[in-house]
């Protein structure tokens, strides 16, 4: 769960009365602390379920490299001001890109808890075909929404990792190639 965009605080499963007896909630440091690929996170909730997960995990591998655990601990000890900086960075990128897509005819929903935009594909084209077409015409990489299951079809996922000037360069390439949304 990433809760840092627009100070959006998602509802925790564990806020629901009785949920702790039935479930668990997973958290990752991937996005909030820029630790994507490190596979560092934690789980909270029902003790018995967590014990079962611990047993499963110890039979799958030997755990996370100690240096990564130390880095994760250091990240969790950072002041809230660090999280504010990260949040503001992603808000700026998101808003910059939503406006730029809007200039090409797209209406892109404002994300509240992620570092990606879900951009609708033009009508009549699959997300895979649209992503490939954009790549071939512009060199800009979009991830087909279908890669995330049936619910992602009809959209491409666009990352907010790059600075605004790089994101604007991608939009300029789309514009020069005549790629617009007309729905």
Helices and strands as residue ranges (DSSP letters): G 5-7, G 13-15, G 19-21, E 24-28, E 41-45, H 47-60, H 66-76, H 80-103, E 116-120, H 127-138, E 143-144, G 145-148, G 150-152, E 155-159, H 164-176
